[in-house]
């Protein structure tokens, strides 16, 4: 990400000085409420990587492409790359993982887990979108991708532009090789309240062994096993204390978000915010999985540094 296109899709998408912040926060998670009655996912041991990849593509094949809303005045379109890969770490029963970045301390929202992504660079990404119609591109690896590669409608051109932007961000942030990527489809867009920004998640599969290397914006690259995302015991309700100035000496803002606790050798990493909603959308559409209701989640508290929103 560079310059004006810099974007953190796991940012606090609320106005911290709004008079009723919790009401706004609740609106952000209402999209997950419809998932609560979903059936449990199939046993992860039956989800072989190749079968899961095809299942994702079938499930996302009916999702609508980006439309005119992406170009409305005042609405800023952004893209993220939801990258899935076949792994076989110790103790992983299915060998499928989600690849995420941990943001470095040199950018805003340090320490957050996020998908690589950012804003659109119109000229560069339109050019990149045109190249996606060529043989060997990520759109040529599957029937769904080839359909979009041939599509000459405004929606088809916009989808190719968005995918090109997501692949560019993936290369910039983690040196992701776009020639070893397969496009699986799009997830429903995520609209950020108050910021007039729309996120378009592009789901891809990473083929072969990718030697991913973080750039200065990324502290580390993590692989979250799919089977952990399907286990209720890893979910929490995070209460965030935000040490920002409040009117008339009021106490610091407190906000609550559902989150996922990812255990690593160095401690716990927290998946929350827009990235959490995108991942839950993927699990719901593909596997019919819903996280536990917020009322049933253990409560944990975290304090965000006063520089969290303003950067280093």
C-alpha positions as CSV (number, residue, x, y, z in Angstrom):
1,X,0.0,0.0,0.0
2,X,1.2,3.4,-0.8
3,X,0.2,7.1,-0.3
4,X,-3.4,7.9,-0.7
5,X,-4.3,4.3,-1.4
6,X,-3.1,3.2,2.1
7,X,-5.9,1.3,3.7
8,X,-6.4,-0.8,6.8
9,X,-9.4,-3.0,6.4
10,X,-9.3,-4.1,10.0
11,X,-9.6,-0.5,11.2
12,X,-12.1,0.8,13.7
13,X,-14.9,1.7,11.3
14,X,-16.7,3.8,13.8
15,X,-16.5,7.4,14.9
16,X,-14.9,7.4,18.3
17,X,-16.4,10.8,19.1
18,X,-20.0,9.7,18.2
19,X,-22.4,10.2,21.1
20,X,-23.6,6.5,21.0
21,X,-20.6,4.4,19.9
22,X,-21.9,1.1,21.1
23,X,-25.0,1.5,19.0
24,X,-22.9,2.0,16.0
25,X,-20.7,-1.0,16.9
26,X,-23.8,-3.2,17.2
27,X,-24.8,-2.3,13.7
28,X,-21.5,-3.6,12.4
29,X,-22.1,-7.1,13.7
30,X,-25.8,-7.4,12.8
31,X,-24.8,-9.0,9.5
32,X,-23.6,-12.0,11.5
33,X,-26.9,-12.5,13.3
34,X,-28.5,-14.2,10.3
35,X,-25.8,-16.9,10.5
36,X,-26.8,-18.1,14.0
37,X,-29.1,-20.9,12.9
38,X,-26.6,-22.3,10.5
39,X,-25.9,-26.0,10.6
40,X,-22.5,-27.3,11.9
41,X,-19.8,-27.7,9.2
42,X,-18.8,-31.1,8.0
43,X,-16.0,-32.8,9.9
44,X,-12.7,-31.1,8.9
45,X,-11.0,-34.4,8.3
46,X,-13.3,-34.9,5.2
47,X,-12.2,-31.5,3.8
48,X,-9.3,-32.4,1.5
49,X,-7.7,-29.3,0.0
50,X,-8.7,-30.0,-3.6
51,X,-12.3,-30.8,-2.6
52,X,-12.5,-27.7,-0.5
53,X,-11.1,-25.5,-3.2
54,X,-13.8,-26.7,-5.6
55,X,-16.4,-26.3,-2.9
56,X,-15.4,-22.7,-2.4
57,X,-15.6,-22.0,-6.1
58,X,-19.1,-23.6,-6.4
59,X,-20.3,-21.6,-3.4
60,X,-19.0,-18.3,-4.6
61,X,-19.9,-18.8,-8.3
62,X,-23.4,-17.2,-7.7
63,X,-22.1,-14.1,-5.8
64,X,-22.8,-10.9,-7.6
65,X,-19.9,-9.0,-9.2
66,X,-19.1,-5.4,-8.2
67,X,-21.8,-3.1,-9.5
68,X,-22.5,0.6,-9.9
69,X,-22.3,1.2,-6.1
70,X,-18.5,0.7,-6.4
71,X,-18.3,3.9,-8.4
72,X,-20.8,6.1,-6.6
73,X,-19.6,9.6,-5.7
74,X,-18.0,9.7,-2.3
75,X,-17.8,5.9,-1.9
76,X,-14.2,4.7,-1.9
77,X,-13.8,1.1,-3.2
78,X,-11.1,-1.1,-1.6
79,X,-10.1,-4.7,-2.2
80,X,-8.7,-7.4,0.0
81,X,-7.2,-10.7,-1.0
82,X,-8.6,-13.6,1.0
83,X,-5.8,-16.2,0.4
84,X,-6.4,-19.9,1.1
85,X,-3.6,-22.5,0.9
86,X,-2.9,-26.2,1.4
87,X,-0.7,-26.8,4.4
88,X,0.1,-29.7,6.5
89,X,1.4,-28.4,9.8
90,X,1.7,-30.7,12.8
91,X,-1.7,-31.6,14.3
92,X,-3.7,-30.2,11.4
93,X,-6.3,-32.7,10.4
94,X,-7.3,-31.1,7.1
95,X,-4.3,-29.2,5.8
96,X,-6.0,-26.0,4.8
97,X,-5.1,-22.6,6.1
98,X,-6.0,-18.9,5.7
99,X,-3.0,-16.6,5.1
100,X,-3.1,-13.3,7.0
101,X,-0.8,-10.4,7.7
102,X,0.1,-9.0,11.1
103,X,0.5,-5.2,10.7
104,X,3.9,-3.7,11.7
105,X,4.4,-0.9,14.2
106,X,5.4,1.4,11.3
107,X,1.7,1.7,10.2
108,X,-1.6,2.5,11.8
109,X,-3.4,-0.2,13.7
110,X,-0.2,-2.1,14.5
111,X,-0.5,-5.7,15.5
112,X,-3.9,-6.2,13.8
113,X,-4.4,-9.3,11.7
114,X,-5.6,-8.4,8.2
115,X,-5.9,-9.6,4.6
116,X,-3.5,-7.9,2.2
117,X,-5.4,-5.2,0.4
118,X,-5.9,-1.5,-0.2
119,X,-7.3,1.1,-2.5
120,X,-7.5,1.1,-6.3
121,X,-4.9,2.7,-8.5
122,X,-7.1,3.3,-11.5
123,X,-4.6,3.4,-14.4
124,X,-2.3,0.7,-13.1
125,X,-5.0,-1.7,-12.0
126,X,-7.1,-1.3,-15.2
127,X,-3.9,-2.2,-17.1
128,X,-3.4,-5.2,-14.7
129,X,-7.0,-6.2,-15.2
130,X,-6.5,-6.3,-19.0
131,X,-3.6,-8.7,-18.5
132,X,-5.8,-11.1,-16.5
133,X,-7.5,-12.1,-19.7
134,X,-4.2,-13.6,-21.0
135,X,-3.4,-17.3,-20.8
136,X,-1.7,-18.3,-17.5
137,X,-3.3,-15.6,-15.4
138,X,-5.2,-16.4,-12.2
139,X,-8.5,-16.1,-14.1
140,X,-7.5,-18.8,-16.5
141,X,-7.1,-21.6,-13.9
142,X,-10.8,-22.4,-13.4
143,X,-14.1,-22.3,-15.3
144,X,-15.4,-19.4,-13.2
145,X,-12.2,-17.4,-13.8
146,X,-12.3,-18.0,-17.5
147,X,-15.9,-16.8,-17.6
148,X,-14.9,-13.5,-16.0
149,X,-11.8,-13.3,-18.2
150,X,-14.1,-13.3,-21.3
151,X,-16.7,-11.0,-19.8
152,X,-16.7,-7.7,-21.6
153,X,-19.5,-6.1,-19.5
154,X,-18.7,-3.1,-17.2
155,X,-19.1,-5.6,-14.3
156,X,-16.5,-7.9,-15.8
157,X,-14.0,-5.1,-16.4
158,X,-14.5,-3.9,-12.9
159,X,-14.0,-7.4,-11.4
160,X,-10.7,-7.8,-13.3
161,X,-9.6,-4.3,-12.1
162,X,-10.4,-5.2,-8.5
163,X,-8.6,-8.6,-8.7
164,X,-5.6,-6.9,-10.3
165,X,-5.5,-4.4,-7.4
166,X,-5.8,-7.2,-4.8
167,X,-3.0,-9.2,-6.5
168,X,-0.8,-6.1,-6.6
169,X,-1.3,-5.5,-2.9
170,X,-0.5,-9.2,-2.2
171,X,2.8,-8.8,-4.1
172,X,3.7,-5.5,-2.4
173,X,2.9,-6.7,1.1
174,X,4.0,-10.4,1.1
175,X,5.7,-10.9,-2.3
176,X,2.8,-13.2,-3.4
177,X,3.5,-14.6,-6.8
178,X,0.3,-13.8,-8.9
179,X,1.2,-16.5,-11.5
180,X,0.6,-19.2,-8.8
181,X,-2.8,-18.0,-7.7
182,X,-6.2,-19.3,-8.7
183,X,-9.3,-17.0,-8.5
184,X,-12.1,-18.7,-6.6
185,X,-14.7,-16.0,-6.5
186,X,-15.9,-12.9,-4.6
187,X,-17.4,-12.6,-1.1
188,X,-20.2,-10.1,-0.5
189,X,-18.9,-6.6,-0.1
190,X,-18.4,-5.1,3.4
191,X,-19.6,-1.5,3.9
192,X,-17.8,0.5,6.5
193,X,-20.2,2.8,8.3
194,X,-19.4,6.5,8.4
195,X,-16.2,6.1,6.3
196,X,-18.1,5.7,3.0
197,X,-15.8,2.9,2.0
198,X,-16.8,-0.5,0.4
199,X,-14.5,-3.5,0.7
200,X,-14.5,-6.1,-2.1
201,X,-13.0,-9.4,-0.8
202,X,-11.4,-11.5,-3.6
203,X,-10.9,-15.2,-2.7
204,X,-7.9,-17.0,-4.1
205,X,-6.1,-20.3,-3.8
206,X,-2.3,-20.3,-3.5
207,X,-0.7,-23.1,-5.6
208,X,2.6,-24.7,-4.8
209,X,5.1,-23.5,-2.2
210,X,4.9,-19.7,-2.0
211,X,8.0,-18.1,-0.3
212,X,6.1,-15.2,1.2
213,X,8.2,-12.3,2.6
214,X,6.7,-9.4,4.5
215,X,7.4,-5.8,3.5
216,X,7.8,-2.9,5.9
217,X,4.1,-2.7,6.5
218,X,3.9,-6.2,7.7
219,X,5.4,-7.6,10.9
220,X,4.8,-11.2,10.1
221,X,2.7,-13.5,7.9
222,X,0.5,-16.1,9.7
223,X,-1.3,-19.2,8.5
224,X,-4.5,-19.9,10.5
225,X,-5.6,-23.5,10.2
226,X,-9.2,-23.9,8.9
227,X,-10.1,-26.5,11.5
228,X,-9.4,-23.9,14.3
229,X,-11.7,-21.4,12.7
230,X,-14.4,-24.1,13.0
231,X,-13.9,-24.7,16.8
232,X,-16.2,-22.6,19.1
233,X,-13.7,-22.6,21.9
234,X,-11.4,-20.1,20.1
235,X,-14.0,-17.4,19.9
236,X,-14.2,-14.5,22.4
237,X,-16.0,-11.2,22.9
238,X,-13.3,-8.5,23.1
239,X,-14.0,-5.3,25.0
240,X,-11.7,-2.6,23.8
241,X,-10.7,0.4,25.9
242,X,-9.8,3.3,23.6
243,X,-7.7,6.0,25.5
244,X,-8.9,9.0,23.5
245,X,-10.2,12.3,24.8
246,X,-13.9,12.1,25.7
247,X,-16.2,15.1,26.1
248,X,-16.6,16.7,29.5
249,X,-14.0,14.4,31.1
250,X,-16.0,11.2,30.4
251,X,-14.2,7.9,30.8
252,X,-12.5,6.3,27.8
253,X,-14.6,4.7,25.2
254,X,-15.4,1.0,25.5
255,X,-16.4,-1.1,22.5
256,X,-17.2,-4.7,22.1
257,X,-16.5,-6.9,19.1
258,X,-16.6,-10.7,18.6
259,X,-13.2,-12.0,17.8
260,X,-11.1,-15.1,17.1
261,X,-8.1,-16.0,19.3
262,X,-5.3,-17.5,17.3
263,X,-2.7,-19.2,19.4
264,X,0.9,-19.1,18.2
265,X,4.3,-19.9,19.7
266,X,4.6,-16.2,20.6
267,X,1.2,-15.8,22.3
268,X,-2.3,-14.9,21.1
269,X,-3.2,-13.0,18.0
270,X,-6.6,-11.5,17.7
271,X,-8.8,-11.5,14.6
272,X,-11.5,-8.9,14.8
273,X,-13.2,-6.1,12.9
274,X,-13.7,-6.1,9.2
275,X,-11.3,-9.0,8.7
276,X,-13.3,-11.1,11.2
277,X,-16.6,-10.3,9.3
278,X,-15.0,-11.3,6.0
279,X,-13.7,-14.6,7.3
280,X,-17.1,-15.4,9.0
281,X,-18.8,-14.6,5.7
282,X,-16.5,-17.1,3.9
283,X,-17.2,-19.8,6.5
284,X,-20.9,-19.2,6.4
285,X,-21.3,-19.3,2.6
286,X,-19.0,-22.2,2.0
287,X,-19.6,-24.4,5.1
288,X,-22.7,-23.1,6.7
289,X,-20.7,-22.3,9.8
290,X,-21.7,-19.6,12.3
291,X,-19.6,-18.5,15.3
292,X,-21.2,-18.8,18.8
293,X,-23.7,-16.1,19.8
294,X,-22.0,-13.1,21.4
295,X,-24.0,-13.8,24.6
296,X,-22.2,-17.1,25.0
297,X,-18.7,-15.9,24.4
298,X,-16.1,-15.4,27.2
299,X,-15.3,-11.8,27.7
300,X,-11.7,-10.5,27.3
301,X,-10.5,-6.9,27.6
302,X,-7.8,-5.2,25.6
303,X,-6.5,-1.6,25.7
304,X,-5.6,0.0,22.4
305,X,-2.7,2.3,22.5
306,X,-3.5,6.0,22.1
307,X,-1.5,6.0,18.9
308,X,-3.5,3.1,17.5
309,X,-5.6,5.2,15.1
310,X,-3.1,7.9,14.5
311,X,-0.1,5.8,13.5
312,X,3.5,5.8,14.8
